[in-house]
Amino acid sequence: MEYKERYQEWLSNPYFDADTKAELEGLKDDENEIKERFYTDLEFGTAGLRGVIGAGTNRMNIYTVRKATQGLANYIQKSGNADKGVAIAFDSRRMSPEFADEAALCLAANGIKAYVFESLRPTPELSYAVRKLGCIAGINITASHNPPEYNGYKVYWEDGAQITPPHDKGIMDEVKAVVDYTTMKTMPLDEAKAKGLYEVIGKEVDDTYIAELKKQVLHQDAIDAVGKDLKIVYSPLHGTGNIPARRILKELGFENVYVVKEQELPDGEFPTVSYPNPEAAEAFELGLKLAKEVDADIVLATDPDADRLGVYVKDSKSGEYKVLTGNMSGCLLADYEIGQRKALYGLPEDGKLIKTIVTSNMADAIAEYYGVGLIEVLTGFKYIGQQILGFEQTGKGQYLFGFEESYGCLIGTHARDKDAIVATMALCEAAAYYKTQGKTLWDAMIEMYERYGYYKDAIQSITLKGIEGLAKIQEILETLRKNPPAEIAGYKVLKARDYKKDTVQDMETGEVTTTGLPNSNVLYYDMPDGTWLCVRPSGTEPKVKFYYGVKGTSLEDADEKSEEMGEAVLQMIDKML
């Protein structure tokens, strides 16, 4: 069916509600917008759905949510696990509660019980709830850190991680097979409740989730000693982190937690930022202002679904607040968690540190220093979750820490996704511990550089929207695939990895080996001195991302090398546009 026919079908079919039709009627003179909304279905990918909210097959709305849920319900029924139920959470975004209920009522109409949180909750708590309640799957309504016009739909499997093979493909195929919107099932809320197919959850899951976090504390003694003195500024960026982050800090004994008032309350418009991303400097403007007023030691911000944590720490020597990238805070926590576990309890022989392929090579140095195994996985925290499941199933390997460059990590195995609440807790604990040693978190970071090397990692990305943008992103990847660069920023390319073709080519000898990882549209170039570049399309935004890392002899040297690499990457991009 052509996009115009689809558009007319939505306008004329009595199945679609009056508000949807009114919105579409308002577009009748805008050919481009009609095309964008109806030229395709909003793709259900490996991360679920993510798109702009609005009427149409290529938008997030109650009908595309119902379609995704009907596909999921069909897959669950075929797996023979319909009796286990599905946990559902949602964040502060526009339409999040409505989409959560839409998903729940579609499941209920298919005879599958939905456990729906009473109000907004963080992603890691949903991941925890799936396993706590013995569910077969979980749904989280969130678009994470995207701009306010977006929403999303993430699917989790019974291990609490986002879906991986074979379930991702199985669910995607079932969603694609749902072509007639009028065949999707739903039922009234009161009927679903009366039949025991819709249950509201809340405090009981909150309490056990918080209890799991507390089990990860290594130095309560340090918190008891300086928790009343340490000054923490925190912002939930209008999202889900406010209540759980403050609760865990208060219950552990941190008495000076200053919340950024302007960003405290849930608000799907995210009025204080252009988009609610703790990776962006603007997200911290208000937090840093407050930090200077109260002389804070540490400044923290979680994204709307509280799986990512941004950090600034005070340098006591200069009085400035230094930003920690996701790689820096991840390495800081990895070193603290593994180092202190070793000091307190010793480390297991088969202990593992897990990182993604675009995460800092400092992780490799940390693993080597403590004598623990390092596992490298594809980008996406679900692959870290998959490793934890593998450890449990085989009895081989013990999870110590896992993180990725995009400001996400997991301490403990209570969840199987990034957990910014446990990361908030652990960073504050580490700050307390170092304070008892007369050091700041920045001092600890400098000590790490001196011990492991001055690693510096960065990213350049270009946004290419719409149909043409998608085609251009694919063209960039194919150009590099056919003609891998021999040199980047003066560094000779030693090996070219192609995760789509599952090849690692030695550029000098021509020898080809396999990557050992699942198929993915990703290219990676190894260069001397630990230098690297990785190119991949974003799984959640219309972007192509260029990740790179260098190793310097000092902070200044690393900065210089990183800047040169960044310029070389931009030149590379310009040539391909």
N, C-alpha and C positions, 0 to 999 in steps of 0.2 A: 504493500500500500504506500502510495506517495504521501509526502508530508501534508499536501493540501487536503487529500482525502481523510487522513488521520485527524486533521484539524476540524474538518466538517463533521466527522463522526463524533468527536467530543462535544461539538456544539449541538448536535441533533439528538444524540442518544439519551433517553430519559434516565439512564443509569448514573450519569454525571450530575452533580448538584448544581444549584442555581448560581452560587458564588463563583464556581469554576467557569461556568458558561459566561457569566458577566465579565470576568477577567479576560477570557478569550475573545469575546465580542469586541472589547476595547482594542484588540490588536489587528482588527480586520484590514486596516490600511498599512500595516507594517509587515511587508512581505519577508524581510530578513528575520525579524523576530519570530514569525510563524515558522519559518524554516528551521531556525535554531532550536525551537521548542519541540518540533515534530519530525525532524529528518531522521532521527534514530531513537532507540530506547535508551534511557539513562542506564549506562552499563553497570551490571552487577559484577564487580571484579573481585580480586582476591581479598580486598579489604572491605567488601560490601558495596554500598552506594555512597556517593558523595556528589552533591550538585547544588545548583542555585534553586531556592524555593520558588515555586510558581506552578501554574497549570501547564500541562503538556507531558508527552511521553519522555522527554529528555530533561525533566525537572523533578525536584523533590516535592511530592505532594501526597495526599492520603492514598491515591490510587497507585502510584509507583511503589509506595511503602507496602500497600496491600499485595501487590504483584510479587514483590521480593519475599514477603512473608508466606504467601501461598506456595511459592517454589520451595522455601525452606520447610514448610509443613509437609509438603509432598515427599521431600527427601527424608525427613525424620520418620514419617510413616513407613517408607520403604526400608529404612534401617531397622525397623522393629522396636523403636525406642519411644514411641509416642506417649507411653505412660510416665516417662521421667519428667516431663515439663520443661519450660524455658524461662530463664530469669531475664528481666527487662529493666534497664536503667535509662535515664535521660539526663541531659544537661540543661543549661539556662537559655539555650538558643530559641529563636522564633520557632513555634510549632513543635518543639520537642515533646511536651506532654501529650499533645494530640497524636503525634506519630507513634509514640509509645503505646497509647491506648489502641490505635488502629492495628498495630502489630499484634497486641494481646488479643483483641477480639477476632482477628482473622485466625490466630492459633486456636482460640477457644471454639470457633465454629468448625474447626477441623478435629475437635476432640482432644486438643493438646493443652494442658494447663499452663497458664502464664502466671509467674510470680513477678508482680510489678512494684517497684519501689514507690513509696508514698510521695516522695518529692525528689528533687535532683540529687544525684550521687556521682562520685568520681568513677572513671573507668576502672581503676584497680579494684574497687569494691565490687563492681559487677563481675569482674574476672574471679574474684574470691567467692562471690555468691553462687556462681554456677557450680562450683565444687562443693561448697557448704550445703547447698540444698539438693545435691545429687541430680542436677538437671542434665539433659542431653545437650542443651545449647544455651547460648545467651545472646541477647540483642542489646546494643547500646546505641541510643539515638544521640549522635554528636557529630559535629564537623571539626572537632578538636580546635585548632588555632586559626581556621579559615576566617575570612571576613564575614560580617553579620548576615549577608544575603544567602549564605550557604547553610545546609544542614547535611547530616549523613546518617548511615545505618551500618554499624559494624556487627559482624556475626562471630560468635565464639562457639567452640565445641566443648565437649564435656570435660576436657582437661583444663579449661579456663583460659586457653590461648586462642587468639584469633585463628580462623580456619586455615589449615594447611592441607597439602595433598594427603589422601584422595578426596577429602570432604569438600575442599574449595571448588574443585572442578565439578564434583557431583551436584553441589548446591547451585552453582552457576548454570549447569545444564538444565536443572529443574526450573530455575527462574526463567531462562530463555524459552522453555517449553510452554510457559503460561502466556498465551498470545491474546486470549479473549478476556478483556477486563470484566465482563459481566459474569464470568464463571468463578470469579474469586469469592471466597466465602467470608462472611462476617456475621456477627450477631449483636443484639443489644447488650449493653453493659450489665443491666440488672439480671438478665437471663444467664449471662456467663457466670456472674457471682452466685446465683441460685443453684447452678449446676456444679459449683465447686471448681470452675475452670478459670477463675480470675481471683488471685489472692494478693492482697496488699502486704508488702513486707517493709521493714524499716528498722526500728530500734534493736531488735534481737540480732540482726545481721551486722548492724553498726558496731554493737558491743563486742561481738566475737572477732570482727575485723580489727578493731583497735587492740584487742588482746593479743592478736597475732603479731601486730607491729611491735608491741612491747617486748615480745620474746627476742627481738633482734637487737635489743640494747646491749652493748658490750661494757659501757662504763657509766653505770648509774652513779658510781662514786664521784665521777667528775661532774655530773649534772648536779648532784647534791652539794658539791663544793662550790660551784660557780654559777649554777643555773639562775640564781637570784640576781647575779651581776651582769650576765651576758645580755646584750641588747639586740633584739631581733626585729627587723621590719619585714612585714609579710603582706603580699597582695594576692588575692585569688583571681584578679583580673575579671571581675564580674561573673565568676564561674562557680564550680562545685567544690572548690578546695576549702572554702572559708571555715565551715564548721569542723570537718575532720582534722584539718591541719592545726587549728587552734586548740582543739580538744586534746590531741596527742601531746602537744607541747606543754599545755597546762598540766595535764595529768602526770607528766614526767618531772615537772618541777621548774620549767622555764617561766619566770615570773614577769619578765619584761618583753612582752610581745606586742609590738605596735602595728596595728592593721591600717593599711592605707584606706581611709574612710571613703574617698571618692570611688574606690574600686571594690568596696566590700560586698555590696549587695548584688545578687544575681540580676543580670540585665542583658538580654539577647541583642541589644543594639550596641553594646560595648562602647558607651559614649566617650570614654576618655582616651581611646586609641583607634587608629585606623583599622587595625586588626589585632586580635588578642593573642599575640605570640610572644612568649617570654624570651625568644631569641632576638627580638627587635629592641633596639635601644629605647624607643619611645614608650615601651611598656613599663620601663623603670623610671621615667621622669618624675612621677609623683612619689614613688618609693624612695628615690635618692634624695629628693627634697626633704622628706620626712626623716630620713636617715641622718642627714646633716643637722637637722634640728635637735634630734635626741642623742646624737653621737653613737649611732648603731654600730655593732661589730659586723653584722651580716644583713644583707637585703635579699629577700627571696620573693619569687613570683611563680605561681602555677598557672598553666593555661586552663581554658574553660572546663575541660574534662579531667583535669588534674592528673595527667600522666606525664607531663613535662615540667621540669623545674629550671627556672633561670636564677642565676646567682651573681651578686656583687659582694665582695669582701673588702674590709678596710685594711689598707696598708698603714700600719701604725707609724712607720718611718716618715712617709710623705703626707699622711692624713687623707690620702685620696682613696676613692672606692674603685677597686679593680674588677673588671668584668671577668667572669669565668665562662668560657665556652662550654658546650656540652661535653666536649672531649676533656677539658680541664677538670670540670666538676666530677665527671665520671672516673677519671684517673685518680683524683684526690680521694674519692670514696672507695675505689677499688683498693688503693694502697692502705687506707685506714682500716677497712673491713678485714682484708686478708692479713695485714700486718698485726693488727690487734688480736685477731683470732689465733694467729700463730703464737703470739706472746702469752695469751691467756690459756689456751687449750691445746696448742699444737695443731697442725694441719693434716687432713687426711691424705693418704698416699695418692688417691685418685681424685684429688680436688681439682676443679676446673674453673677457669675464668673464661667467660664467653664474650666475644665482641662481634660486630658486623664488619664486612669488608671495607666499609667507608669510615671506620672508627680509627682513632689515632694509633700509630705503631708504638706509642708509649705503653699501651696495654701489653704488648709483647714483652717489653722490657720489664714490666712489673711481674708478669707471670714467671719470667726467667729468674728474677731476683729472689722470689719466694719459692721457687722450685715447684710450681704448680703447672698443670696442663693448660694450654691455650686452645680454644676452639673458635674458629672463624666461620661465620654464617652469612647468608645473604642479608641485604638490608631489609629491615622489618623485624620488630621485636618478637613476632610470632615464631620466628625461627629459633630464637633463644628459648621461648616457651617449649618448642618442639624438642630441644635438647634436654630440657628438664624432664619431660615426659619419657624420653629415651633412657635417661638415668634410672627413673623409677621402674620402667618395664624390664630393663636388663639387669638391674642391680649393680651396674658398672658406671662409675663416675659420680662425684658429689659436687653439687652446685655451690660455688663460693660467691660469685658475683657475675652479673651480666649487664652490659650497657651498650648504647649506641650514641653516635655523635649528636643526634637530634634531641639532646637534653633529656634523655630517658634512661632509667636504670631500674633494677629490681634487686632488693636485698631480702633474702628469705624466699620461700617457695609458696607462700600463702596465696599469691596471685601469679598469673602467668603472662602479665603484660607490664608495661612500664608503670611504676608507682611513684608519683611525685609526693605522696603523703609520707611514705616510708623514707623517701630521699630527703624530704624536709626535716624529718625527725633525726635522721642519721647525720646530716650536715651540721645541725645544731649540736648534736652530741659530739661530733668531731671537733667543732669549734670550742665546746666546753673542755674537752680533753686537752686540746692544744693550749688552751688558756691556762690550765693547771700546770703546764710546762713552760709558761711564760711566752707562748707563741700565739700568733694569729693563724687563720687559715691561709692567708697569703704567705706567711713565713713557711708554712708546711708545703705550699705549692713550689716555692723557690727551692726548698730542700730537695723536692722531688726532681726538679729540673737538673739540679747539681748531681743527683744520684743517677738518673736515667738518661739524661741528655735533654737538650732544649728542643723538644718537638713542638711544631706549630702546624696546626691544621686549619683549613679554611674552605669556603665554598663560594662558587659563583653560580648564579642561576639566571636563566632568561625565561620570561613568561611569554607564551605564544598561544593566544586564546582562539577558540572557535574551530571550525572544520579545517581551515587553512593552517592554523597553528599546530593542530594535531599531525597533519601531513608533514609539516616542516620539522617537527621533533623527530619523526621517524626517518626523515631524509638525513638529518644531522648524524643520527646513530649509524645509518647505513653507509654514509660517506666515510666515517671513521672506521667502520668495520671492513670496508673494502681496501682502504688505504691507511693502515695504522701509522702514526707519526714515528719517524726514526729518532727524533730529538724534540724535547720540550724544554724551553727556557735554558738551553745550553746543556741539559742533562740527556745523556744517551738513553734511549728506551731499551732496556735489557730483555723484558718479557712483555708480551701483549696477551692479556687474558680476555676471552670472549665467552661470557657465561651463557649466551644464547646458543652458541655452537658447541659449548663445553670443551673449549680448547685453550691451552696455554702454549703460545709460540715463543720459542727462544729466538730472538731477533737476529742473533749472530749465526747460530748453527742451523736455524730453520726447524729444529726438532720440535715436535708437537706432543704435548701430554694433555691429560684431562684436568678439569678444575676440581672435580670431586663434589661439586655442589649442584643443586637442582637448576633446571633451565631458567634463565632470566635475561631480559634485554639490557645487559650491563656490560660495559667495556672497562678494562683496568690496565694501567701501564706501570710496571715496576721500573724504577731508575736507581742509580747508585746512591749511596749514603742514606738509605731509607726513604728516598723521595718517591712519591707516587701520585698518580692522577686516576680518578674514576669518573666515568660518565654514565648517567642513567636518567631516564625520564621519571618524574615524580609519579607516585602511585595515587596521589590525592589531589594534585593541582595541575593545571596546564603548563607545566614547566619542564625544562631539561636542566639537570643539575650537574655541575662539574666540581667534584670534591678533590682536594689535593692536600698533601702533607710534605713537610720538609723537616730536617733536623739541623740545628745550628750549634755553634760553639758557645753562644751566649743568647740572652733574650734579644738583644739588638741584632745579632747575626741572623737569628731565626726569623725575626720580623722582616729583615731585608730580603732574605731568600724567599720568604712567603710572598712578599710584595712582587718580586720579580716573576715568580711562578704565576701569580694572579694576573699580571699584565700579559704574560705569554698565553694564558688561557683565554683572556678576553680577545686577543688578536686572533686566536684560533677560531673563536666563535664568530667574530666579524667576517672572517673569510668564508664561513659556511652560510651566512645569512643572505 
